[in-house]
Amino acid sequence: MGLFLITTVWAGDISAYFCGSRFGKHKLYPKISPKKTVEGLIGAVIGSILVALAFSQLFIPQLEKGLCILIAIGLGILGQVGDSPSPC
């Protein structure tokens, strides 16, 4: 399960970078992380969902798809929050 979590967060980070750098126009929260965009966050969530579903189908078939998507959404969002520098 640990590899599932790491892979999902990693996919979200990569998807966020590519979507944000390619399509990013709307800043997410410039005071905390000036380069993060809304488009990058959306890319992170979508990338996390796609990789989590593929990973679970290959290695954790007993994991329900709905739960897998819910976990991936949470990891996609939390992965972006965790990348932000401290506001202090």
Beta strands, then each sheet from edge to edge (+ up, - down):
strand 1: 27-29
strand 2: 33-37
sheet 1: 1+ 2-
end
